[in-house]
Amino acid sequence: MPRLQGLELEDSRFCPAWLRDEATEILVRGLNLAGWPRSIARVWLPWLQQLNFPRIIDCCSGSSGPIGGILQEHPLQVTVTDRYPNPKAWSQLQARFPGWVDYEEASVDARCLPPDFQGVWSFFNSFHHFAPSDARKVLREAVLRRQPVAIFEALQRRWTRLPSVFLMPILSLSSIFWARPFRWRRLHPLVSFLLAFDGCMSCFRVYTEDELRAMTREVDPEATFDWRIGSHRLGWTPMDCPYLLGSPRFAEAPAEA
């Protein structure tokens, strides 16, 4: 399946905030019901333990993604950020996990994170939004600044995965039964359209494992990072999704005489 950069409507500054927030919240809740946070935690937490559980800088957080579900598995210090901040969703997450979560109210472009954002840079179902040049820029910046990076997608670029995105309108309409608090605007046809259209575009934009490997070789030619690239199961579904974990290699201490 060829990769097409395309435009997801939620990426546009012209997309109304209420529509973007409603769609991303429904998507996150659906992925959480599928068990996506737990499947991430099985891969991610042992790696974080090796790094002594540093602070997490979650990029492109949207409506908080799987962070809440992951925090139920293990406490982590997390700062959530996005180009289009969602303080309402983030304050609710903060209230659920007091002392563990904070958020950046200002817009944050993950392609040029502020210098004080030290820790693991995480991207949940969001790295595919970057064009190849920007994706390499993010990874190159992580290497130059010696910051670990974690990427987990919720789709895979395969023709067999494309039909699944057309279940999004059903997910949207059924959310009135399982998503609380209830909001009538979830029934707005634009919400279903946005979920289906952006889901389709996401499927074409996700980077394959081979493409991620090629990026890491390009941005880290001297192999100063340890890179783990593979796939993980999307919760209880039969679908696999790519992930990337990168952490800096540290020189061994010289042997004592």
C-alpha positions in Angstrom: 0.0 0.0 0.0 1.7 3.3 -1.0 2.2 6.1 1.5 0.2 9.3 0.7 0.8 12.3 2.8 -2.6 13.8 2.4 -4.3 16.1 4.9 -6.3 15.1 7.9 -9.0 17.6 8.6 -8.2 17.7 12.3 -4.7 19.0 11.4 -6.2 22.1 9.7 -6.4 25.3 11.7 -9.8 25.8 10.1 -11.2 22.7 11.9 -13.5 23.9 14.7 -12.1 23.1 18.1 -15.4 21.5 19.3 -15.3 19.1 16.2 -11.7 18.2 16.7 -12.1 17.6 20.4 -15.3 15.6 20.0 -13.8 13.3 17.3 -10.5 12.7 19.1 -12.3 12.0 22.4 -14.6 9.4 20.7 -11.6 7.8 19.0 -9.6 7.7 22.2 -12.5 6.1 24.2 -12.9 3.5 21.4 -9.3 2.6 21.4 -9.3 2.4 25.2 -12.3 0.1 25.1 -10.3 -2.1 22.7 -7.5 -2.4 25.3 -4.9 -0.3 23.5 -3.4 1.3 26.6 -2.7 -2.1 28.2 -1.1 -3.4 25.0 1.2 -0.3 24.9 2.0 -0.7 28.6 3.2 -4.3 28.0 5.9 -3.1 25.6 6.6 0.4 26.9 6.8 0.0 30.7 9.7 -2.5 30.8 11.6 -0.1 28.5 10.8 2.8 30.7 11.9 0.8 33.7 15.3 0.4 32.1 15.5 4.2 31.8 14.4 4.6 35.5 11.0 6.0 34.5 11.9 9.5 33.4 9.4 12.3 32.9 7.2 11.8 29.8 6.6 14.7 27.4 3.5 13.5 25.5 3.4 15.2 22.1 0.2 15.6 20.0 -1.8 14.5 23.0 -5.3 15.5 21.6 -7.8 14.3 24.1 -5.1 12.6 26.2 -4.8 9.4 24.1 -4.0 6.3 26.1 -2.2 8.1 28.9 -5.0 7.5 31.4 -5.1 3.8 30.8 -1.3 3.6 31.0 -1.3 5.5 34.3 -3.6 2.9 35.7 -0.9 0.3 35.0 2.0 2.3 36.5 2.4 5.8 37.8 4.4 8.1 35.5 5.2 11.8 35.5 3.5 13.1 32.4 3.3 16.5 30.7 0.7 16.5 27.9 1.0 18.9 25.0 -0.5 19.6 21.6 -0.4 22.1 18.7 -4.1 22.5 19.5 -4.4 22.3 23.3 -7.4 20.6 24.9 -7.2 21.9 28.5 -10.7 20.6 29.4 -9.7 17.0 28.7 -6.3 17.4 30.2 -7.6 19.0 33.4 -9.9 15.9 33.8 -6.9 13.6 33.4 -5.0 15.7 35.9 -7.9 15.4 38.4 -7.9 11.6 37.9 -4.1 11.4 38.6 -3.2 14.3 40.9 0.5 14.8 41.2 1.3 12.8 38.2 0.0 14.8 35.3 0.5 18.4 34.2 -0.1 20.1 30.8 1.1 22.9 28.7 -1.7 25.4 28.0 0.1 27.1 25.1 0.4 25.6 21.6 3.4 23.2 21.3 4.8 22.2 17.9 6.4 18.8 18.4 8.8 19.6 15.5 10.6 22.1 17.7 10.0 21.2 21.4 11.2 23.8 24.0 14.6 23.2 25.4 13.3 22.5 28.9 11.2 19.6 27.7 13.5 16.9 29.0 12.4 13.3 29.2 10.8 10.7 26.9 9.1 12.2 23.9 6.0 10.1 23.3 3.8 10.0 20.2 0.6 8.0 20.4 -1.3 7.5 17.1 0.2 10.8 15.9 3.6 10.3 14.4 2.0 9.6 11.0 0.8 13.2 10.9 4.3 14.4 10.1 5.6 14.5 6.6 8.8 12.4 6.1 11.0 15.5 6.4 9.3 16.5 9.6 9.3 13.0 11.0 13.1 12.8 10.4 13.5 16.2 12.0 11.7 15.0 15.2 13.9 11.9 15.4 17.1 13.9 14.5 16.3 16.4 17.2 15.8 13.6 19.8 19.2 12.2 18.8 21.0 15.6 19.0 19.4 16.4 22.4 19.9 12.9 23.7 16.2 12.5 24.5 14.5 9.1 24.4 11.6 8.8 22.0 8.6 6.4 21.9 6.1 6.1 19.0 3.0 3.9 19.0 0.5 3.8 16.2 -3.0 2.5 16.2 -3.1 1.7 12.5 -1.0 -0.1 9.9 -0.6 0.8 6.3 -2.2 -2.2 4.7 -5.2 -2.5 2.3 -6.7 -5.0 4.7 -6.8 -2.4 7.5 -8.6 0.2 5.4 -12.2 -1.2 5.7 -11.9 -1.0 9.5 -11.8 2.9 9.4 -15.3 2.9 8.0 -16.5 1.6 11.3 -15.8 5.0 12.7 -19.3 6.4 12.0 -20.7 3.5 13.9 -18.3 4.2 16.8 -19.4 7.8 16.7 -23.1 7.1 16.8 -22.8 4.3 19.4 -20.8 6.6 21.7 -24.1 8.1 23.0 -24.6 4.8 24.9 -21.1 4.4 26.4 -19.4 7.8 26.5 -20.1 10.0 29.5 -21.1 12.8 29.9 -23.7 12.5 27.2 -23.6 15.3 24.6 -26.0 15.6 21.7 -23.4 17.1 19.4 -21.8 13.6 19.2 -24.7 12.9 16.8 -23.7 15.7 14.5 -22.9 14.2 11.0 -19.6 16.2 10.8 -18.3 14.1 13.7 -18.9 10.8 11.9 -17.5 12.3 8.7 -14.3 13.6 10.3 -13.7 10.2 12.0 -14.1 8.3 8.7 -12.2 10.7 6.5 -9.3 11.2 8.9 -9.2 7.5 9.7 -8.9 6.7 6.0 -6.1 9.3 5.6 -4.3 8.0 8.7 -4.2 4.5 7.2 -2.4 5.9 4.1 0.0 8.0 6.2 1.3 5.5 8.8 5.0 4.7 8.5 5.9 1.0 8.1 8.5 -0.6 10.3 11.0 -0.6 7.4 10.4 3.1 6.8 11.0 3.8 10.5 14.3 1.8 10.4 15.4 3.8 7.4 14.7 7.0 9.2 16.7 6.0 12.3 19.7 5.0 10.1 19.6 8.4 8.4 19.3 10.5 11.5 21.6 8.4 13.6 24.3 7.2 11.2 26.8 6.7 14.1 24.4 4.5 16.0 24.5 6.6 19.2 20.9 5.4 20.0 19.5 1.9 20.7 16.5 1.5 18.5 13.7 -1.0 18.9 11.2 -1.2 16.1 8.4 -3.8 15.9 4.7 -4.3 16.1 2.3 -4.7 19.0 -1.2 -6.0 19.1 -4.0 -3.5 19.3 -5.7 -4.6 22.5 -8.0 -7.6 22.1 -8.3 -7.0 18.3 -6.5 -9.2 15.8 -4.6 -6.1 14.4 -0.9 -5.3 14.8 0.5 -1.8 14.9 4.0 -0.5 14.5 6.0 1.0 17.3 9.5 2.6 17.8 11.5 3.0 20.9 14.8 4.9 20.9 17.1 5.7 23.8 20.7 7.1 23.9 23.6 4.8 24.4 25.9 5.9 27.2 29.6 5.2 27.1 30.7 2.5 29.6 32.7 3.7 32.5 36.5 3.0 32.2 37.6 -0.1 34.1 39.5 0.6 37.3 43.2 -0.1 37.3 
